[in-house]
Amino acid sequence: VADPDRACHHHNFAASVAVNRIAEDGQAPTGYVADIRVACADCDEPFRFSDAPAGLSFAHPAVSVDETELHAPIRPASSDPDFGLGLPGFAVRYRDGGDLG
Ligand SMILES: [Zn+2]
């Protein structure tokens, strides 16, 4: 049990992975994505994934806006390297006020 008066050194972790299959009803899947979250099992603090763009892509890993969920496109080991690359995604970019107008 975490002591709220002492900083947690994060020794134990809880991770969740949800693997989603991208497919129309009854059709072969056109992509797969693993959504990964990690938190300290002692104090429940979520961990952020560093240095990945915010958004959702089937071409490269991306993170949720709060960086606590990694969306990682995956493919069966036997598939071609370009599997799933034709699927649409989106990106979230930060713009400071200087770019407006
Ligand atoms: Zn902790």
Backbone and ligand atoms as CSV (ligand in chain L), in Angstrom:
chain,resi,resn,atom,element,x,y,z
A,1,VAL,N,N,0.851,-1.197,0.000
A,1,VAL,CA,C,0.000,0.000,0.000
A,1,VAL,C,C,0.887,1.247,0.000
A,2,ALA,N,N,0.565,2.202,-0.868
A,2,ALA,CA,C,1.364,3.419,-0.982
A,2,ALA,C,C,1.118,4.331,0.208
A,3,ASP,N,N,2.196,4.951,0.693
A,3,ASP,CA,C,2.102,5.941,1.766
A,3,ASP,C,C,2.000,7.317,1.116
A,4,PRO,N,N,0.875,8.025,1.308
A,4,PRO,CA,C,0.703,9.315,0.631
A,4,PRO,C,C,1.709,10.370,1.063
A,5,ASP,N,N,2.397,10.178,2.203
A,5,ASP,CA,C,3.370,11.164,2.668
A,5,ASP,C,C,4.769,10.930,2.105
A,6,ARG,N,N,4.979,9.837,1.407
A,6,ARG,CA,C,6.299,9.557,0.841
A,6,ARG,C,C,6.152,9.349,-0.661
A,7,ALA,N,N,7.102,9.893,-1.404
A,7,ALA,CA,C,7.050,9.737,-2.859
A,7,ALA,C,C,7.175,8.267,-3.229
A,8,CYS,N,N,6.354,7.847,-4.164
A,8,CYS,CA,C,6.408,6.463,-4.623
A,8,CYS,C,C,7.590,6.299,-5.575
A,9,HIS,N,N,8.347,5.249,-5.405
A,9,HIS,CA,C,9.476,4.983,-6.311
A,9,HIS,C,C,9.066,4.087,-7.471
A,10,HIS,N,N,7.786,3.791,-7.567
A,10,HIS,CA,C,7.232,3.040,-8.702
A,10,HIS,C,C,7.998,1.733,-8.954
A,11,HIS,N,N,7.841,0.797,-8.055
A,11,HIS,CA,C,8.536,-0.486,-8.201
A,11,HIS,C,C,7.705,-1.542,-8.924
A,12,ASN,N,N,6.379,-1.398,-8.912
A,12,ASN,CA,C,5.515,-2.425,-9.505
A,12,ASN,C,C,4.577,-1.781,-10.512
A,13,PHE,N,N,4.236,-2.525,-11.542
A,13,PHE,CA,C,3.462,-1.943,-12.637
A,13,PHE,C,C,2.274,-2.809,-13.002
A,14,ALA,N,N,1.262,-2.124,-13.488
A,14,ALA,CA,C,0.108,-2.792,-14.074
A,14,ALA,C,C,0.005,-2.283,-15.508
A,15,ALA,N,N,-0.096,-3.196,-16.447
A,15,ALA,CA,C,-0.208,-2.801,-17.851
A,15,ALA,C,C,-1.441,-3.456,-18.442
A,16,SER,N,N,-2.081,-2.734,-19.342
A,16,SER,CA,C,-3.193,-3.334,-20.061
A,16,SER,C,C,-2.951,-3.171,-21.552
A,17,VAL,N,N,-3.297,-4.183,-22.287
A,17,VAL,CA,C,-3.182,-4.150,-23.745
A,17,VAL,C,C,-4.508,-4.614,-24.318
A,18,ALA,N,N,-5.110,-3.764,-25.141
A,18,ALA,CA,C,-6.319,-4.137,-25.867
A,18,ALA,C,C,-5.950,-4.232,-27.342
A,19,VAL,N,N,-6.113,-5.404,-27.910
A,19,VAL,CA,C,-5.805,-5.574,-29.332
A,19,VAL,C,C,-7.106,-5.508,-30.109
A,20,ASN,N,N,-7.167,-4.552,-31.020
A,20,ASN,CA,C,-8.377,-4.368,-31.821
A,20,ASN,C,C,-8.117,-4.778,-33.258
A,21,ARG,N,N,-9.142,-5.368,-33.835
A,21,ARG,CA,C,-9.120,-5.878,-35.197
A,21,ARG,C,C,-9.948,-4.914,-36.028
A,22,ILE,N,N,-9.371,-4.430,-37.120
A,22,ILE,CA,C,-10.072,-3.477,-37.982
A,22,ILE,C,C,-10.621,-4.261,-39.169
A,23,ALA,N,N,-11.954,-4.427,-39.204
A,23,ALA,CA,C,-12.554,-5.204,-40.291
A,23,ALA,C,C,-14.012,-4.825,-40.454
A,24,GLU,N,N,-14.476,-4.849,-41.703
A,24,GLU,CA,C,-15.909,-4.736,-41.974
A,24,GLU,C,C,-16.544,-6.062,-41.561
A,25,ASP,N,N,-17.833,-6.040,-41.253
A,25,ASP,CA,C,-18.528,-7.271,-40.863
A,25,ASP,C,C,-18.319,-8.360,-41.897
A,26,GLY,N,N,-17.833,-9.501,-41.465
A,26,GLY,CA,C,-17.686,-10.652,-42.341
A,26,GLY,C,C,-16.511,-10.600,-43.293
A,27,GLN,N,N,-15.753,-9.481,-43.272
A,27,GLN,CA,C,-14.621,-9.342,-44.188
A,27,GLN,C,C,-13.308,-9.680,-43.471
A,28,ALA,N,N,-12.273,-9.930,-44.264
A,28,ALA,CA,C,-10.945,-10.151,-43.680
A,28,ALA,C,C,-10.472,-8.846,-43.038
A,29,PRO,N,N,-9.790,-8.929,-41.916
A,29,PRO,CA,C,-9.312,-7.701,-41.271
A,29,PRO,C,C,-8.303,-6.970,-42.149
A,30,THR,N,N,-8.379,-5.636,-42.109
A,30,THR,CA,C,-7.448,-4.815,-42.877
A,30,THR,C,C,-6.389,-4.189,-41.972
A,31,GLY,N,N,-6.495,-4.407,-40.687
A,31,GLY,CA,C,-5.496,-3.865,-39.781
A,31,GLY,C,C,-5.742,-4.327,-38.356
A,32,TYR,N,N,-4.723,-4.168,-37.536
A,32,TYR,CA,C,-4.814,-4.472,-36.109
A,32,TYR,C,C,-4.096,-3.363,-35.365
A,33,VAL,N,N,-4.575,-3.046,-34.182
A,33,VAL,CA,C,-3.884,-2.047,-33.372
A,33,VAL,C,C,-3.897,-2.508,-31.916
A,34,ALA,N,N,-2.745,-2.351,-31.247
A,34,ALA,CA,C,-2.625,-2.675,-29.827
A,34,ALA,C,C,-2.644,-1.361,-29.051
A,35,ASP,N,N,-3.625,-1.193,-28.166
A,35,ASP,CA,C,-3.727,-0.001,-27.327
A,35,ASP,C,C,-3.179,-0.354,-25.942
A,36,ILE,N,N,-2.099,0.298,-25.553
A,36,ILE,CA,C,-1.321,-0.084,-24.375
A,36,ILE,C,C,-1.349,1.029,-23.334
A,37,ARG,N,N,-1.629,0.647,-22.080
A,37,ARG,CA,C,-1.576,1.578,-20.952
A,37,ARG,C,C,-0.708,0.966,-19.855
A,38,VAL,N,N,0.049,1.817,-19.159
A,38,VAL,CA,C,0.903,1.374,-18.054
A,38,VAL,C,C,0.675,2.311,-16.874
A,39,ALA,N,N,0.539,1.732,-15.684
A,39,ALA,CA,C,0.407,2.534,-14.464
A,39,ALA,C,C,1.195,1.869,-13.350
A,40,CYS,N,N,1.573,2.659,-12.348
A,40,CYS,CA,C,2.226,2.100,-11.160
A,40,CYS,C,C,1.186,1.304,-10.379
A,41,ALA,N,N,1.526,0.075,-10.042
A,41,ALA,CA,C,0.584,-0.771,-9.309
A,41,ALA,C,C,0.488,-0.360,-7.840
A,42,ASP,N,N,1.463,0.390,-7.339
A,42,ASP,CA,C,1.460,0.790,-5.926
A,42,ASP,C,C,0.666,2.073,-5.692
A,43,CYS,N,N,0.863,3.082,-6.576
A,43,CYS,CA,C,0.212,4.383,-6.349
A,43,CYS,C,C,-0.794,4.742,-7.443
A,44,ASP,N,N,-0.944,3.891,-8.438
A,44,ASP,CA,C,-1.892,4.103,-9.545
A,44,ASP,C,C,-1.533,5.245,-10.481
A,45,GLU,N,N,-0.353,5.855,-10.340
A,45,GLU,CA,C,-0.007,6.938,-11.261
A,45,GLU,C,C,0.156,6.385,-12.672
A,46,PRO,N,N,-0.555,6.981,-13.640
A,46,PRO,CA,C,-0.378,6.521,-15.021
A,46,PRO,C,C,0.976,6.976,-15.563
A,47,PHE,N,N,1.517,6.220,-16.493
A,47,PHE,CA,C,2.755,6.596,-17.168
A,47,PHE,C,C,2.419,7.113,-18.558
A,48,ARG,N,N,3.223,8.095,-19.003
A,48,ARG,CA,C,3.047,8.665,-20.339
A,48,ARG,C,C,4.060,8.037,-21.281
A,49,PHE,N,N,3.671,7.877,-22.545
A,49,PHE,CA,C,4.587,7.394,-23.568
A,49,PHE,C,C,5.290,8.599,-24.174
A,50,SER,N,N,6.622,8.527,-24.239
A,50,SER,CA,C,7.425,9.662,-24.679
A,50,SER,C,C,7.653,9.654,-26.184
A,51,ASP,N,N,7.675,10.856,-26.752
A,51,ASP,CA,C,8.192,11.091,-28.092
A,51,ASP,C,C,7.457,10.341,-29.206
A,52,ALA,N,N,6.139,10.234,-29.084
A,52,ALA,CA,C,5.333,9.718,-30.193
A,52,ALA,C,C,4.291,10.783,-30.501
A,53,PRO,N,N,3.926,10.944,-31.776
A,53,PRO,CA,C,2.930,11.963,-32.116
A,53,PRO,C,C,1.562,11.612,-31.550
A,54,ALA,N,N,0.782,12.616,-31.224
A,54,ALA,CA,C,-0.585,12.390,-30.752
A,54,ALA,C,C,-1.484,12.115,-31.950
A,55,GLY,N,N,-2.398,11.185,-31.798
A,55,GLY,CA,C,-3.337,10.887,-32.868
A,55,GLY,C,C,-3.563,9.399,-32.979
A,56,LEU,N,N,-3.887,8.951,-34.176
A,56,LEU,CA,C,-4.114,7.531,-34.439
A,56,LEU,C,C,-3.645,7.264,-35.852
A,57,SER,N,N,-2.744,6.321,-35.991
A,57,SER,CA,C,-2.226,6.005,-37.321
A,57,SER,C,C,-2.077,4.507,-37.443
A,58,PHE,N,N,-2.237,3.993,-38.652
A,58,PHE,CA,C,-1.975,2.585,-38.890
A,58,PHE,C,C,-0.605,2.415,-39.533
A,59,ALA,N,N,0.151,3.520,-39.672
A,59,ALA,CA,C,1.486,3.468,-40.262
A,59,ALA,C,C,2.595,3.556,-39.213
A,60,HIS,N,N,2.290,4.124,-38.039
A,60,HIS,CA,C,3.316,4.278,-37.001
A,60,HIS,C,C,2.624,4.408,-35.649
A,61,PRO,N,N,3.356,4.148,-34.562
A,61,PRO,CA,C,2.762,4.315,-33.234
A,61,PRO,C,C,2.376,5.766,-32.983
A,62,ALA,N,N,1.298,5.964,-32.241
A,62,ALA,CA,C,0.849,7.303,-31.873
A,62,ALA,C,C,0.269,7.214,-30.461
A,63,VAL,N,N,0.138,8.359,-29.806
A,63,VAL,CA,C,-0.362,8.375,-28.436
A,63,VAL,C,C,-1.670,9.149,-28.340
A,64,SER,N,N,-2.417,8.873,-27.266
A,64,SER,CA,C,-3.594,9.672,-26.955
A,64,SER,C,C,-3.136,11.085,-26.595
A,65,VAL,N,N,-4.052,12.033,-26.588
A,65,VAL,CA,C,-3.688,13.431,-26.336
A,65,VAL,C,C,-2.995,13.579,-24.979
A,66,ASP,N,N,-3.392,12.783,-23.983
A,66,ASP,CA,C,-2.743,12.871,-22.668
A,66,ASP,C,C,-1.506,11.964,-22.560
A,67,GLU,N,N,-1.121,11.317,-23.651
A,67,GLU,CA,C,0.085,10.478,-23.770
A,67,GLU,C,C,0.070,9.229,-22.895
A,68,THR,N,N,-1.074,8.881,-22.302
A,68,THR,CA,C,-1.103,7.709,-21.420
A,68,THR,C,C,-1.503,6.430,-22.144
A,69,GLU,N,N,-1.879,6.538,-23.411
A,69,GLU,CA,C,-2.223,5.344,-24.179
A,69,GLU,C,C,-1.441,5.339,-25.476
A,70,LEU,N,N,-0.730,4.248,-25.719
A,70,LEU,CA,C,0.011,4.090,-26.969
A,70,LEU,C,C,-0.826,3.258,-27.926
A,71,HIS,N,N,-1.088,3.806,-29.112
A,71,HIS,CA,C,-1.794,3.069,-30.162
A,71,HIS,C,C,-0.714,2.539,-31.104
A,72,ALA,N,N,-0.463,1.250,-31.052
A,72,ALA,CA,C,0.610,0.671,-31.860
A,72,ALA,C,C,0.022,-0.218,-32.942
A,73,PRO,N,N,0.196,0.159,-34.220
A,73,PRO,CA,C,-0.274,-0.731,-35.275
A,73,PRO,C,C,0.563,-2.003,-35.278
A,74,ILE,N,N,-0.105,-3.114,-35.422
A,74,ILE,CA,C,0.589,-4.406,-35.444
A,74,ILE,C,C,0.082,-5.190,-36.643
A,75,ARG,N,N,0.801,-6.226,-37.028
A,75,ARG,CA,C,0.375,-7.071,-38.147
A,75,ARG,C,C,0.827,-8.489,-37.877
A,76,PRO,N,N,0.136,-9.460,-38.468
A,76,PRO,CA,C,0.580,-10.842,-38.303
A,76,PRO,C,C,2.005,-10.995,-38.829
A,77,ALA,N,N,2.805,-11.831,-38.178
A,77,ALA,CA,C,4.208,-12.000,-38.566
A,77,ALA,C,C,4.349,-12.455,-40.009
A,78,SER,N,N,3.342,-13.139,-40.524
A,78,SER,CA,C,3.434,-13.663,-41.893
A,78,SER,C,C,2.999,-12.650,-42.947
A,79,SER,N,N,2.492,-11.482,-42.538
A,79,SER,CA,C,1.964,-10.523,-43.514
A,79,SER,C,C,3.076,-9.652,-44.097
A,80,ASP,N,N,2.744,-8.958,-45.195
A,80,ASP,CA,C,3.701,-8.049,-45.829
A,80,ASP,C,C,3.932,-6.832,-44.936
A,81,PRO,N,N,5.112,-6.192,-45.055
A,81,PRO,CA,C,5.416,-5.008,-44.224
A,81,PRO,C,C,4.444,-3.849,-44.424
A,82,ASP,N,N,3.788,-3.764,-45.595
A,82,ASP,CA,C,2.866,-2.644,-45.817
A,82,ASP,C,C,1.426,-2.971,-45.414
A,83,PHE,N,N,1.213,-4.085,-44.718
A,83,PHE,CA,C,-0.125,-4.459,-44.266
A,83,PHE,C,C,-0.741,-3.317,-43.452
A,84,GLY,N,N,-1.962,-2.920,-43.801
A,84,GLY,CA,C,-2.690,-1.924,-43.016
A,84,GLY,C,C,-2.340,-0.481,-43.308
A,85,LEU,N,N,-1.347,-0.234,-44.170
A,85,LEU,CA,C,-0.898,1.142,-44.371
A,85,LEU,C,C,-1.901,2.000,-45.139
A,86,GLY,N,N,-2.873,1.367,-45.804
A,86,GLY,CA,C,-3.845,2.156,-46.549
A,86,GLY,C,C,-4.973,2.712,-45.704
A,87,LEU,N,N,-5.001,2.376,-44.404
A,87,LEU,CA,C,-6.101,2.829,-43.560
A,87,LEU,C,C,-5.925,4.287,-43.156
A,88,PRO,N,N,-7.031,5.027,-43.099
A,88,PRO,CA,C,-6.935,6.428,-42.679
A,88,PRO,C,C,-6.672,6.548,-41.179
A,89,GLY,N,N,-6.046,7.625,-40.793
A,89,GLY,CA,C,-5.818,7.917,-39.378
A,89,GLY,C,C,-5.998,9.401,-39.165
A,90,PHE,N,N,-5.532,9.918,-38.026
A,90,PHE,CA,C,-5.560,11.355,-37.803
A,90,PHE,C,C,-4.393,11.737,-36.910
A,91,ALA,N,N,-4.014,13.010,-36.973
A,91,ALA,CA,C,-2.932,13.512,-36.139
A,91,ALA,C,C,-3.426,14.721,-35.359
A,92,VAL,N,N,-2.912,14.892,-34.157
A,92,VAL,CA,C,-3.224,16.059,-33.335
A,92,VAL,C,C,-1.925,16.826,-33.171
A,93,ARG,N,N,-1.919,18.087,-33.612
A,93,ARG,CA,C,-0.715,18.894,-33.508
A,93,ARG,C,C,-0.952,20.064,-32.583
A,94,TYR,N,N,0.078,20.409,-31.818
A,94,TYR,CA,C,0.012,21.573,-30.954
A,94,TYR,C,C,0.476,22.787,-31.744
A,95,ARG,N,N,-0.312,23.875,-31.656
A,95,ARG,CA,C,0.107,25.143,-32.261
A,95,ARG,C,C,0.036,26.203,-31.193
A,96,ASP,N,N,1.116,26.960,-31.018
A,96,ASP,CA,C,1.018,28.051,-30.048
A,96,ASP,C,C,0.328,29.247,-30.717
A,97,GLY,N,N,-0.015,30.259,-29.927
A,97,GLY,CA,C,-0.770,31.389,-30.431
A,97,GLY,C,C,-0.084,32.140,-31.557
A,98,GLY,N,N,1.249,32.064,-31.630
A,98,GLY,CA,C,1.988,32.769,-32.657
A,98,GLY,C,C,1.683,32.293,-34.070
A,99,ASP,N,N,1.173,31.084,-34.201
A,99,ASP,CA,C,0.881,30.543,-35.525
A,99,ASP,C,C,-0.502,30.933,-36.020
A,100,LEU,N,N,-1.344,31.484,-35.139
A,100,LEU,CA,C,-2.710,31.772,-35.540
A,100,LEU,C,C,-2.770,33.006,-36.412
A,101,GLY,N,N,-3.691,33.017,-37.348
A,101,GLY,CA,C,-3.933,34.178,-38.178
A,101,GLY,C,C,-2.953,34.200,-39.314
L,1,ZN,ZN,ZN,4.050,4.565,-7.843
